[in-house]
Amino acid sequence: MNRKTWVLPSVIGLLAPVLAGCGGLGSGDSDDKPIVVGTGDVFTVTKKVPAPFDPAYAYDIGSWNLLRQTVQSLMRIPRGGGEPEPEAAQECSFTDSGMQRYVCKLRDGLKFADGDPITSKEFKYSIQRVVNIKADSGVRGLLTNIDTIQTPSAREIVFLLKAPDATFPYKLATPTAAAVNPKLYPPKKLRTGFALDGSGPYTLKAETKGQVLTKAVFSRNPNYKGGLKLENDKVELRPFTDPEEMGDALTSGSIDVIAKGLSTKQTEDLQSKPPEHVQITEMPGLEIRYLAFDTDDAAVTKPVRKAVAQLVDRGQIVTQVYGTSAEPLYSLVPARIAGHTNSFFNLYGAPSVDKARKILTDAGISTPVKLTLHYTTDHYGPRTKGEFAVLEKQLNDSGLFKVDVKGAPWDVFRTDEIAGKYKVYGMGWFPDFPDPDNFVAPFLDVPNFPNSPYVNDTIVKKLLPDSRREADRLGANAESLEKIQDLVAQDVPYLPLWQGKQYVATRDDITGGEWALSTSSILQLWELGRGVGG
C-alpha cells in the first residue's frame, strides 16, 4: 500500500502576541503556590445540561478547556497553531492516497491518572461511545465519518473513513476523541455531574456550591505521558460572574491571571494604563458571532433574511459594544484563516435601507416585519445584551422591521434552540480546530451543530466533500470554500457579525501568559509558570 504522511499547513497571517504593561518577567517556577486563573466561563449542572464535562456531550469552549487539561487525545494542536502533532500517539499518518485509512501507534506505557493501562482498545471504546450515545449537543458529528475502527495490536489503532477527510487528524486532536476509562464512563449513558478523569497533564478536583462549579483545581498527573511540558504543578481555575470583581482580584493579587471575561472598558484601561504589577497580552482570535435563522419558518423567508443582511451595520456593533476587541466579519470563515472571502460585503455592500426595502417590496412582503431576536444571557458574557440592543435599534430604525429581543440562560437557550423554538437567534463559535472546514461544516453539513433545517445539496454533496479531499488546505480547496461562502451569503441561513480578539491579563511574576490561549481559544494552563515580578 502506498504510504502518505498527511501535512496540514498552519493558519496564515496570524499576528504575534502583543504585550503591554510593567515589571520584568523571570523564568522558572520559584514558588510552590498554585497559579490562580480567573475566567468568565460559568459551569453548571442542570436537568437540561446534566454532563458538562463528559467528552460524549461537551461541545462548548469552556467545557472543552477543562477537558483539555485532563483528558488526552491521540493528537494535539501545537501551542502556536499549525498541523496536529502526536499526543497520546507516538506517530500517526494516512497510509493511502485517498485519505480514508488513518493509522496511529500509541506511546508505550500509557496510563490513566489512576494507574489503569491504556491500549488501543480504550481509544476505540471511547470514540465509539461518543458516536453511540448520540448526545443532542451535536458533538458526535466530529466522528461520524468513521466507518470502522480496528485494533490490530495493543498500541496500534486503524481508522477507516466513509469518505476522504484531510481534516481527520484535527478531529483526533479534540477532547471528543480522548480516551476515557470504561470503569468510569459507561458505554451507553453519560457520566453526569462535574466528575472528570483521564490521562492528560493534570488531574481535576472540582469544588462546587449546589450545582455550580466554584473552583477547578488542576494538579500535575504523575502518570502523564505526552508531548506537553508542564511549567507548574498546580493551577486553580476560578469562575467569576462579575468582570469588575475579577479585575479587582487581579489587581489585589488574589488571582494571578485573567484568561477570559474582561469587559471592553477593562481591556481598554489595561492597555492604556495597566495597574502596577499587571500586564495585558493581545492575541489574534478565531471566535466568531452570528445570527442564525430557522429557514423553514414562514416568518423568515429568504427575502426577509436578505433584508436583515442588507441592514445590519457590523461596524456600529463593534464600535459601540466591543471596541478594539472585535472587528466586522463578512463570512462564516474568519479573516486570517486560509480560504476566507468577504462574501457578504461583496454581495450586500454597505448597510442600506433603500436596498432592503426593495428586497421586501419585490417579494411582496408587507412592512414592518415582526421578529423576535433571541440571545443567551450568560454564555458569551454581559456584552451580548448590548450587541442585541444595537441590532434591535438598527432594524427598528429602518422602519422595515418591528423587532423585540429576548434573553435566556444558556441551559434554557441552547435546549430551546436545538428544539427549533427560535426564528432568529444569536450564537458564537470557537473553532474545534483552525481549519476553514470547521467554520462551514458544523453549520452546513447534515447533521449540524445548530440543528438548522437549512440544507444546500451543492454544499453537502459536492463542495464539502471536494474540499476535504485536498491535503493542501491553503490552495487546492480554495475554490470549493469560496463557493460555499458565496452560497451562504445568497441564502442567509446565517449572518456573520464579528470576529473577536483575545486578551490575557497577568501579574508580572507569571510567565507564559502569551501562550495561555491559542488562536483557537484553547486554554493552555501548562504554559503558565511563576517567575520574578518587577
C-alpha positions as a Python dict, from the first residue, in 0.01 Angstrom:
ca = {
    (1, 'M'): (0, 0, 0),
    (2, 'N'): (128, 347, -89),
    (3, 'R'): (209, 530, 237),
    (4, 'K'): (132, 901, 253),
    (5, 'T'): (207, 1119, 551),
    (6, 'W'): (-58, 1390, 583),
    (7, 'V'): (55, 1751, 623),
    (8, 'L'): (-169, 2047, 704),
    (9, 'P'): (-24, 2400, 686),
    (10, 'S'): (-73, 2632, 976),
    (11, 'V'): (-317, 2919, 986),
    (12, 'I'): (-167, 3201, 783),
    (13, 'G'): (-137, 3569, 860),
    (14, 'L'): (-183, 3543, 1237),
    (15, 'L'): (-41, 3826, 1442),
    (16, 'A'): (218, 3769, 1711),
    (17, 'P'): (108, 3831, 2071),
    (18, 'V'): (141, 4192, 2181),
    (19, 'L'): (225, 4265, 2545),
    (20, 'A'): (168, 4585, 2735),
    (21, 'G'): (236, 4654, 3100),
    (22, 'C'): (510, 4694, 3353),
    (23, 'G'): (751, 4483, 3552),
    (24, 'G'): (1009, 4225, 3447),
    (25, 'L'): (939, 3858, 3389),
    (26, 'G'): (1167, 3594, 3527),
    (27, 'S'): (1187, 3226, 3443),
    (28, 'G'): (1141, 2905, 3633),
    (29, 'D'): (889, 2810, 3898),
    (30, 'S'): (1034, 2962, 4211),
    (31, 'D'): (716, 2948, 4415),
    (32, 'D'): (513, 2643, 4516),
    (33, 'K'): (190, 2841, 4533),
    (34, 'P'): (-72, 2732, 4279),
    (35, 'I'): (-126, 2972, 3991),
    (36, 'V'): (-479, 3109, 4016),
    (37, 'V'): (-661, 3182, 3691),
    (38, 'G'): (-985, 3377, 3667),
    (39, 'T'): (-1239, 3313, 3391),
    (40, 'G'): (-1574, 3449, 3288),
    (41, 'D'): (-1693, 3099, 3199),
    (42, 'V'): (-1957, 2961, 3434),
    (43, 'F'): (-2021, 2588, 3470),
    (44, 'T'): (-2349, 2444, 3596),
    (45, 'V'): (-2520, 2106, 3607),
    (46, 'T'): (-2891, 2109, 3527),
    (47, 'K'): (-3152, 1864, 3401),
    (48, 'K'): (-3101, 2006, 3053),
    (49, 'V'): (-2720, 2002, 3078),
    (50, 'P'): (-2650, 1704, 3306),
    (51, 'A'): (-2298, 1615, 3191),
    (52, 'P'): (-2100, 1930, 3105),
    (53, 'F'): (-1762, 1750, 3128),
    (54, 'D'): (-1836, 1422, 2953),
    (55, 'P'): (-1646, 1409, 2620),
    (56, 'A'): (-1952, 1245, 2466),
    (57, 'Y'): (-2160, 1554, 2550),
    (58, 'A'): (-1940, 1863, 2597),
    (59, 'Y'): (-1931, 2089, 2294),
    (60, 'D'): (-1857, 2441, 2415),
    (61, 'I'): (-1525, 2615, 2453),
    (62, 'G'): (-1548, 2648, 2831),
    (63, 'S'): (-1606, 2279, 2899),
    (64, 'W'): (-1355, 2176, 2634),
    (65, 'N'): (-1092, 2388, 2804),
    (66, 'L'): (-1134, 2192, 3125),
    (67, 'L'): (-1127, 1864, 2935),
    (68, 'R'): (-807, 1957, 2751),
    (69, 'Q'): (-624, 1979, 3083),
    (70, 'T'): (-748, 1640, 3199),
    (71, 'V'): (-814, 1401, 2910),
    (72, 'Q'): (-572, 1302, 2636),
    (73, 'S'): (-634, 1274, 2263),
    (74, 'L'): (-426, 1089, 2007),
    (75, 'M'): (-320, 1421, 1853),
    (76, 'R'): (-290, 1778, 1977),
    (77, 'I'): (-263, 2125, 1826),
    (78, 'P'): (75, 2296, 1886),
    (79, 'R'): (59, 2599, 2111),
    (80, 'G'): (103, 2840, 1820),
    (81, 'G'): (-136, 2658, 1586),
    (82, 'G'): (-47, 2459, 1278),
    (83, 'E'): (-71, 2095, 1185),
    (84, 'P'): (-161, 1843, 1457),
    (85, 'E'): (119, 1670, 1646),
    (86, 'P'): (115, 1332, 1824),
    (87, 'E'): (-1, 1341, 2186),
    (88, 'A'): (-113, 1003, 2323),
    (89, 'A'): (10, 870, 1991),
    (90, 'Q'): (375, 824, 1910),
    (91, 'E'): (301, 871, 1541),
    (92, 'C'): (0, 894, 1309),
    (93, 'S'): (-44, 918, 933),
    (94, 'F'): (-267, 843, 638),
    (95, 'T'): (-150, 521, 476),
    (96, 'D'): (-340, 554, 148),
    (97, 'S'): (-352, 812, -127),
    (98, 'G'): (-727, 866, -80),
    (99, 'M'): (-712, 982, 284),
    (100, 'Q'): (-952, 718, 411),
    (101, 'R'): (-716, 498, 615),
    (102, 'Y'): (-551, 664, 913),
    (103, 'V'): (-320, 472, 1144),
    (104, 'C'): (-184, 568, 1487),
    (105, 'K'): (73, 399, 1706),
    (106, 'L'): (34, 475, 2078),
    (107, 'R'): (313, 578, 2311),
    (108, 'D'): (442, 292, 2519),
    (109, 'G'): (318, 262, 2877),
    (110, 'L'): (16, 498, 2862),
    (111, 'K'): (-191, 504, 3180),
    (112, 'F'): (-495, 680, 3317),
    (113, 'A'): (-432, 901, 3618),
    (114, 'D'): (-544, 618, 3849),
    (115, 'G'): (-281, 386, 3703),
    (116, 'D'): (-504, 176, 3477),
    (117, 'P'): (-330, 95, 3146),
    (118, 'I'): (-443, 246, 2815),
    (119, 'T'): (-433, 45, 2495),
    (120, 'S'): (-581, 94, 2151),
    (121, 'K'): (-897, -76, 2280),
    (122, 'E'): (-960, 207, 2530),
    (123, 'F'): (-940, 461, 2248),
    (124, 'K'): (-1173, 254, 2032),
    (125, 'Y'): (-1419, 224, 2322),
    (126, 'S'): (-1408, 597, 2392),
    (127, 'I'): (-1460, 708, 2033),
    (128, 'Q'): (-1736, 457, 1963),
    (129, 'R'): (-1902, 565, 2287),
    (130, 'V'): (-1933, 926, 2162),
    (131, 'V'): (-2095, 811, 1839),
    (132, 'N'): (-2328, 562, 2009),
    (133, 'I'): (-2459, 796, 2280),
    (134, 'K'): (-2580, 1049, 2020),
    (135, 'A'): (-2591, 1345, 2261),
    (136, 'D'): (-2810, 1634, 2148),
    (137, 'S'): (-2512, 1871, 2175),
    (138, 'G'): (-2409, 1756, 1827),
    (139, 'V'): (-2051, 1673, 1925),
    (140, 'R'): (-2071, 1326, 1770),
    (141, 'G'): (-2072, 1495, 1428),
    (142, 'L'): (-1693, 1525, 1455),
    (143, 'L'): (-1660, 1146, 1445),
    (144, 'T'): (-1947, 1021, 1228),
    (145, 'N'): (-1727, 991, 919),
    (146, 'I'): (-1556, 695, 1087),
    (147, 'D'): (-1672, 370, 927),
    (148, 'T'): (-1462, 116, 1117),
    (149, 'I'): (-1205, 118, 1397),
    (150, 'Q'): (-954, -166, 1408),
    (151, 'T'): (-711, -253, 1688),
    (152, 'P'): (-461, -500, 1541),
    (153, 'S'): (-237, -464, 1847),
    (154, 'A'): (-235, -302, 2189),
    (155, 'R'): (-51, 1, 2051),
    (156, 'E'): (-198, 28, 1701),
    (157, 'I'): (-534, 174, 1604),
    (158, 'V'): (-664, 199, 1248),
    (159, 'F'): (-945, 429, 1135),
    (160, 'L'): (-1125, 352, 809),
    (161, 'L'): (-1328, 654, 696),
    (162, 'K'): (-1651, 661, 496),
    (163, 'A'): (-1525, 947, 281),
    (164, 'P'): (-1188, 1123, 233),
    (165, 'D'): (-1120, 1378, 505),
    (166, 'A'): (-794, 1570, 521),
    (167, 'T'): (-913, 1730, 847),
    (168, 'F'): (-945, 1398, 1034),
    (169, 'P'): (-616, 1439, 1227),
    (170, 'Y'): (-753, 1767, 1361),
    (171, 'K'): (-1066, 1590, 1482),
    (172, 'L'): (-850, 1340, 1667),
    (173, 'A'): (-696, 1637, 1848),
    (174, 'T'): (-1028, 1735, 2010),
    (175, 'P'): (-1139, 1624, 2359),
    (176, 'T'): (-1423, 1438, 2190),
    (177, 'A'): (-1172, 1179, 2066),
    (178, 'A'): (-991, 1145, 2401),
    (179, 'A'): (-954, 822, 2594),
    (180, 'V'): (-1182, 766, 2893),
    (181, 'N'): (-1174, 481, 3142),
    (182, 'P'): (-1453, 226, 3074),
    (183, 'K'): (-1477, 170, 3450),
    (184, 'L'): (-1589, 532, 3497),
    (185, 'Y'): (-1765, 613, 3168),
    (186, 'P'): (-2047, 371, 3081),
    (187, 'P'): (-2087, 276, 2714),
    (188, 'K'): (-2444, 392, 2659),
    (189, 'K'): (-2507, 676, 2901),
    (190, 'L'): (-2341, 1000, 3007),
    (191, 'R'): (-2134, 1048, 3319),
    (192, 'T'): (-2328, 1323, 3492),
    (193, 'G'): (-2202, 1597, 3720),
    (194, 'F'): (-1858, 1756, 3733),
    (195, 'A'): (-1651, 1437, 3754),
    (196, 'L'): (-1368, 1433, 3501),
    (197, 'D'): (-1090, 1175, 3472),
    (198, 'G'): (-839, 1089, 3203),
    (199, 'S'): (-471, 1061, 3115),
    (200, 'G'): (-400, 1427, 3040),
    (201, 'P'): (-138, 1652, 3202),
    (202, 'Y'): (-350, 1725, 3510),
    (203, 'T'): (-599, 1563, 3742),
    (204, 'L'): (-907, 1765, 3840),
    (205, 'K'): (-1065, 1827, 4177),
    (206, 'A'): (-1393, 2016, 4138),
    (207, 'E'): (-1527, 2235, 4418),
    (208, 'T'): (-1896, 2317, 4394),
    (209, 'K'): (-2176, 2510, 4554),
    (210, 'G'): (-2506, 2346, 4473),
    (211, 'Q'): (-2496, 2272, 4102),
    (212, 'V'): (-2238, 2540, 4022),
    (213, 'L'): (-1863, 2491, 3989),
    (214, 'T'): (-1682, 2737, 4216),
    (215, 'K'): (-1324, 2619, 4164),
    (216, 'A'): (-1140, 2368, 3948),
    (217, 'V'): (-807, 2258, 4096),
    (218, 'F'): (-566, 2104, 3846),
    (219, 'S'): (-271, 1906, 3985),
    (220, 'R'): (14, 1754, 3785),
    (221, 'N'): (-68, 1399, 3675),
    (222, 'P'): (232, 1179, 3767),
    (223, 'N'): (124, 916, 3512),
    (224, 'Y'): (106, 1159, 3219),
    (225, 'K'): (296, 1059, 2906),
    (226, 'G'): (258, 1305, 2622),
    (227, 'G'): (419, 1586, 2431),
    (228, 'L'): (343, 1870, 2673),
    (229, 'K'): (594, 2024, 2912),
    (230, 'L'): (430, 2149, 3230),
    (231, 'E'): (563, 2476, 3372),
    (232, 'N'): (373, 2433, 3700),
    (233, 'D'): (250, 2168, 3942),
    (234, 'K'): (-90, 2313, 4026),
    (235, 'V'): (-338, 2562, 3880),
    (236, 'E'): (-668, 2681, 4024),
    (237, 'L'): (-937, 2798, 3781),
    (238, 'R'): (-1197, 3027, 3942),
    (239, 'P'): (-1515, 3129, 3756),
    (240, 'F'): (-1639, 3488, 3803),
    (241, 'T'): (-1979, 3624, 3705),
    (242, 'D'): (-1873, 3987, 3757),
    (243, 'P'): (-1586, 4121, 3538),
    (244, 'E'): (-1519, 4405, 3782),
    (245, 'E'): (-1482, 4165, 4074),
    (246, 'M'): (-1243, 3955, 3868),
    (247, 'G'): (-1042, 4263, 3770),
    (248, 'D'): (-1015, 4372, 4133),
    (249, 'A'): (-895, 4023, 4227),
    (250, 'L'): (-614, 4050, 3971),
    (251, 'T'): (-512, 4398, 4087),
    (252, 'S'): (-503, 4286, 4451),
    (253, 'G'): (-307, 3973, 4367),
    (254, 'S'): (-567, 3722, 4487),
    (255, 'I'): (-564, 3579, 4136),
    (256, 'D'): (-267, 3570, 3901),
    (257, 'V'): (-424, 3555, 3556),
    (258, 'I'): (-744, 3651, 3373),
    (259, 'A'): (-782, 3420, 3077),
    (260, 'K'): (-1131, 3514, 2967),
    (261, 'G'): (-1408, 3755, 3063),
    (262, 'L'): (-1260, 4105, 3056),
    (263, 'S'): (-1509, 4378, 2967),
    (264, 'T'): (-1443, 4626, 2686),
    (265, 'K'): (-1361, 4902, 2933),
    (266, 'Q'): (-1128, 4679, 3135),
    (267, 'T'): (-941, 4581, 2822),
    (268, 'E'): (-902, 4941, 2709),
    (269, 'D'): (-795, 5056, 3058),
    (270, 'L'): (-541, 4775, 3091),
    (271, 'Q'): (-395, 4864, 2751),
    (272, 'S'): (-370, 5237, 2819),
    (273, 'K'): (-275, 5240, 3187),
    (274, 'P'): (-229, 4900, 3350),
    (275, 'P'): (-216, 4882, 3733),
    (276, 'E'): (118, 4820, 3899),
    (277, 'H'): (246, 4464, 3853),
    (278, 'V'): (-19, 4382, 3590),
    (279, 'Q'): (26, 4342, 3217),
    (280, 'I'): (-205, 4251, 2928),
    (281, 'T'): (-132, 4045, 2619),
    (282, 'E'): (-331, 4089, 2299),
    (283, 'M'): (-358, 3785, 2071),
    (284, 'P'): (-538, 3711, 1747),
    (285, 'G'): (-856, 3511, 1786),
    (286, 'L'): (-1084, 3300, 1572),
    (287, 'E'): (-1403, 3343, 1775),
    (288, 'I'): (-1699, 3447, 1559),
    (289, 'R'): (-2054, 3562, 1633),
    (290, 'Y'): (-2350, 3529, 1402),
    (291, 'L'): (-2726, 3535, 1372),
    (292, 'A'): (-2897, 3209, 1278),
    (293, 'F'): (-3238, 3172, 1111),
    (294, 'D'): (-3494, 2895, 1110),
    (295, 'T'): (-3508, 2871, 732),
    (296, 'D'): (-3823, 2654, 746),
    (297, 'D'): (-4024, 2925, 923),
    (298, 'A'): (-4252, 3135, 703),
    (299, 'A'): (-4171, 3447, 905),
    (300, 'V'): (-3806, 3444, 796),
    (301, 'T'): (-3816, 3360, 427),
    (302, 'K'): (-3512, 3428, 212),
    (303, 'P'): (-3618, 3788, 125),
    (304, 'V'): (-3660, 3865, 495),
    (305, 'R'): (-3320, 3720, 574),
    (306, 'K'): (-3159, 3910, 287),
    (307, 'A'): (-3322, 4234, 406),
    (308, 'V'): (-3176, 4182, 753),
    (309, 'A'): (-2836, 4118, 593),
    (310, 'Q'): (-2873, 4443, 397),
    (311, 'L'): (-2949, 4646, 711),
    (312, 'V'): (-2709, 4521, 976),
    (313, 'D'): (-2422, 4760, 1045),
    (314, 'R'): (-2140, 4545, 1182),
    (315, 'G'): (-1909, 4841, 1230),
    (316, 'Q'): (-2156, 5007, 1463),
    (317, 'I'): (-2193, 4689, 1670),
    (318, 'V'): (-1817, 4661, 1708),
    (319, 'T'): (-1763, 5029, 1786),
    (320, 'Q'): (-2047, 5066, 2036),
    (321, 'V'): (-2019, 4732, 2217),
    (322, 'Y'): (-1682, 4561, 2168),
    (323, 'G'): (-1434, 4836, 2092),
    (324, 'T'): (-1089, 4715, 1992),
    (325, 'S'): (-1165, 4355, 2094),
    (326, 'A'): (-1362, 4275, 1776),
    (327, 'E'): (-1377, 4351, 1405),
    (328, 'P'): (-1660, 4320, 1149),
    (329, 'L'): (-1698, 3979, 985),
    (330, 'Y'): (-1844, 3918, 640),
    (331, 'S'): (-1823, 3539, 619),
    (332, 'L'): (-1851, 3237, 846),
    (333, 'V'): (-1482, 3178, 772),
    (334, 'P'): (-1293, 3447, 966),
    (335, 'A'): (-1009, 3661, 841),
    (336, 'R'): (-660, 3510, 880),
    (337, 'I'): (-794, 3163, 801),
    (338, 'A'): (-700, 3024, 460),
    (339, 'G'): (-991, 3046, 217),
    (340, 'H'): (-1162, 3346, 382),
    (341, 'T'): (-1359, 3572, 149),
    (342, 'N'): (-1582, 3872, 228),
    (343, 'S'): (-1886, 3718, 60),
    (344, 'F'): (-2149, 3921, 248),
    (345, 'F'): (-1978, 4252, 180),
    (346, 'N'): (-1928, 4159, -184),
    (347, 'L'): (-2299, 4085, -222),
    (348, 'Y'): (-2462, 4348, 0),
    (349, 'G'): (-2208, 4626, 33),
    (350, 'A'): (-2271, 4896, 292),
    (351, 'P'): (-2592, 4891, 500),
    (352, 'S'): (-2881, 5042, 301),
    (353, 'V'): (-3245, 5093, 398),
    (354, 'D'): (-3340, 5158, 35),
    (355, 'K'): (-3189, 4830, -85),
    (356, 'A'): (-3353, 4639, 199),
    (357, 'R'): (-3690, 4798, 121),
    (358, 'K'): (-3660, 4695, -243),
    (359, 'I'): (-3584, 4334, -145),
    (360, 'L'): (-3901, 4316, 65),
    (361, 'T'): (-4118, 4510, -185),
    (362, 'D'): (-4010, 4292, -477),
    (363, 'A'): (-4106, 3985, -275),
    (364, 'G'): (-4448, 4130, -188),
    (365, 'I'): (-4374, 4136, 186),
    (366, 'S'): (-4563, 4391, 396),
    (367, 'T'): (-4370, 4601, 642),
    (368, 'P'): (-4290, 4632, 923),
    (369, 'V'): (-4193, 4265, 958),
    (370, 'K'): (-4234, 4144, 1315),
    (371, 'L'): (-3942, 3944, 1456),
    (372, 'T'): (-3806, 3838, 1794),
    (373, 'L'): (-3429, 3808, 1832),
    (374, 'H'): (-3315, 3558, 2097),
    (375, 'Y'): (-2980, 3552, 2274),
    (376, 'T'): (-2816, 3380, 2571),
    (377, 'T'): (-2769, 3599, 2876),
    (378, 'D'): (-2479, 3416, 3042),
    (379, 'H'): (-2278, 3213, 2792),
    (380, 'Y'): (-2086, 3471, 2591),
    (381, 'G'): (-2054, 3741, 2853),
    (382, 'P'): (-2252, 4052, 2954),
    (383, 'R'): (-2174, 4242, 2632),
    (384, 'T'): (-2413, 4019, 2435),
    (385, 'K'): (-2708, 4214, 2574),
    (386, 'G'): (-2563, 4538, 2436),
    (387, 'E'): (-2499, 4376, 2099),
    (388, 'F'): (-2863, 4276, 2065),
    (389, 'A'): (-2980, 4618, 2177),
    (390, 'V'): (-2784, 4767, 1885),
    (391, 'L'): (-2927, 4509, 1642),
    (392, 'E'): (-3279, 4583, 1763),
    (393, 'K'): (-3231, 4956, 1711),
    (394, 'Q'): (-3077, 4916, 1366),
    (395, 'L'): (-3364, 4703, 1237),
    (396, 'N'): (-3638, 4910, 1400),
    (397, 'D'): (-3492, 5243, 1289),
    (398, 'S'): (-3518, 5124, 929),
    (399, 'G'): (-3898, 5124, 958),
    (400, 'L'): (-3898, 4788, 782),
    (401, 'F'): (-3897, 4573, 1095),
    (402, 'K'): (-4064, 4569, 1432),
    (403, 'V'): (-3820, 4378, 1649),
    (404, 'D'): (-3808, 4283, 2013),
    (405, 'V'): (-3530, 4100, 2195),
    (406, 'K'): (-3547, 3818, 2449),
    (407, 'G'): (-3263, 3665, 2651),
    (408, 'A'): (-3240, 3332, 2835),
    (409, 'P'): (-2971, 3149, 3033),
    (410, 'W'): (-2760, 2908, 2828),
    (411, 'D'): (-2915, 2584, 2954),
    (412, 'V'): (-3261, 2707, 2852),
    (413, 'F'): (-3145, 2889, 2539),
    (414, 'R'): (-2944, 2602, 2394),
    (415, 'T'): (-3218, 2346, 2463),
    (416, 'D'): (-3485, 2564, 2301),
    (417, 'E'): (-3256, 2650, 2009),
    (418, 'I'): (-3190, 2282, 1934),
    (419, 'A'): (-3564, 2216, 1959),
    (420, 'G'): (-3628, 2477, 1688),
    (421, 'K'): (-3823, 2720, 1906),
    (422, 'Y'): (-3646, 3032, 1775),
    (423, 'K'): (-3688, 3200, 1437),
    (424, 'V'): (-3382, 3424, 1480),
    (425, 'Y'): (-3114, 3379, 1742),
    (426, 'G'): (-2757, 3474, 1819),
    (427, 'M'): (-2475, 3224, 1859),
    (428, 'G'): (-2098, 3219, 1889),
    (429, 'W'): (-1840, 2975, 1760),
    (430, 'F'): (-1493, 2892, 1882),
    (431, 'P'): (-1336, 2653, 1633),
    (432, 'D'): (-1278, 2290, 1715),
    (433, 'F'): (-962, 2329, 1510),
    (434, 'P'): (-815, 2613, 1298),
    (435, 'D'): (-911, 2490, 952),
    (436, 'P'): (-1167, 2655, 721),
    (437, 'D'): (-1372, 2333, 715),
    (438, 'N'): (-1452, 2385, 1082),
    (439, 'F'): (-1620, 2718, 1009),
    (440, 'V'): (-1854, 2576, 744),
    (441, 'A'): (-1916, 2204, 803),
    (442, 'P'): (-2053, 2235, 1161),
    (443, 'F'): (-2320, 2475, 1028),
    (444, 'L'): (-2395, 2338, 681),
    (445, 'D'): (-2343, 1962, 698),
    (446, 'V'): (-2615, 1714, 792),
    (447, 'P'): (-2650, 1691, 1090),
    (448, 'N'): (-2515, 2027, 1208),
    (449, 'F'): (-2430, 2195, 1536),
    (450, 'P'): (-2720, 2449, 1547),
    (451, 'N'): (-2967, 2180, 1430),
    (452, 'S'): (-3054, 2409, 1140),
    (453, 'P'): (-3305, 2282, 882),
    (454, 'Y'): (-3108, 2455, 606),
    (455, 'V'): (-2972, 2207, 351),
    (456, 'N'): (-2794, 2303, 32),
    (457, 'D'): (-2727, 1990, -175),
    (458, 'T'): (-2445, 2155, -368),
    (459, 'I'): (-2263, 2226, -43),
    (460, 'V'): (-2335, 1894, 130),
    (461, 'K'): (-2290, 1656, -164),
    (462, 'K'): (-2017, 1828, -365),
    (463, 'L'): (-1836, 2127, -217),
    (464, 'L'): (-1767, 1994, 134),
    (465, 'P'): (-1651, 1651, 10),
    (466, 'D'): (-1437, 1815, -260),
    (467, 'S'): (-1271, 2040, -3),
    (468, 'R'): (-1195, 1753, 237),
    (469, 'R'): (-1016, 1556, -33),
    (470, 'E'): (-746, 1822, -54),
    (471, 'A'): (-448, 1790, 178),
    (472, 'D'): (-334, 2132, 51),
    (473, 'R'): (-551, 2337, 285),
    (474, 'L'): (-408, 2669, 159),
    (475, 'G'): (-456, 2623, -212),
    (476, 'A'): (-636, 2339, -384),
    (477, 'N'): (-952, 2360, -173),
    (478, 'A'): (-990, 2739, -201),
    (479, 'E'): (-1236, 2732, -492),
    (480, 'S'): (-1477, 2500, -307),
    (481, 'L'): (-1456, 2710, 9),
    (482, 'E'): (-1523, 3035, -177),
    (483, 'K'): (-1829, 2885, -344),
    (484, 'I'): (-1961, 2769, -6),
    (485, 'Q'): (-1922, 3116, 143),
    (486, 'D'): (-2092, 3278, -158),
    (487, 'L'): (-2390, 3039, -133),
    (488, 'V'): (-2429, 3123, 238),
    (489, 'A'): (-2436, 3494, 151),
    (490, 'Q'): (-2701, 3432, -113),
    (491, 'D'): (-2929, 3218, 107),
    (492, 'V'): (-2850, 3373, 450),
    (493, 'P'): (-2917, 3078, 679),
    (494, 'Y'): (-2657, 3250, 897),
    (495, 'L'): (-2549, 3613, 917),
    (496, 'P'): (-2189, 3659, 1037),
    (497, 'L'): (-2145, 3965, 1260),
    (498, 'W'): (-1799, 3995, 1409),
    (499, 'Q'): (-1469, 3826, 1480),
    (500, 'G'): (-1301, 3859, 1818),
    (501, 'K'): (-956, 3923, 1953),
    (502, 'Q'): (-822, 3770, 2273),
    (503, 'Y'): (-666, 3926, 2580),
    (504, 'V'): (-491, 3765, 2874),
    (505, 'A'): (-405, 3974, 3179),
    (506, 'T'): (-138, 3854, 3421),
    (507, 'R'): (54, 3955, 3729),
    (508, 'D'): (412, 4035, 3635),
    (509, 'D'): (560, 3732, 3812),
    (510, 'I'): (369, 3497, 3580),
    (511, 'T'): (545, 3358, 3276),
    (512, 'G'): (384, 3207, 2967),
    (513, 'G'): (87, 3443, 2956),
    (514, 'E'): (139, 3493, 2583),
    (515, 'W'): (69, 3121, 2534),
    (516, 'A'): (-219, 3085, 2781),
    (517, 'L'): (-469, 3090, 2495),
    (518, 'S'): (-410, 2954, 2146),
    (519, 'T'): (-558, 3122, 1837),
    (520, 'S'): (-849, 2876, 1870),
    (521, 'S'): (-903, 2990, 2233),
    (522, 'I'): (-760, 2666, 2372),
    (523, 'L'): (-669, 2725, 2736),
    (524, 'Q'): (-310, 2604, 2784),
    (525, 'L'): (-262, 2611, 3160),
    (526, 'W'): (56, 2403, 3133),
    (527, 'E'): (230, 2706, 2976),
    (528, 'L'): (194, 2919, 3291),
    (529, 'G'): (482, 2943, 3534),
    (530, 'R'): (583, 3163, 3825),
    (531, 'G'): (893, 3376, 3786),
    (532, 'V'): (1013, 3701, 3943),
    (533, 'G'): (797, 4013, 3948),
    (534, 'G'): (921, 4365, 3889),
}
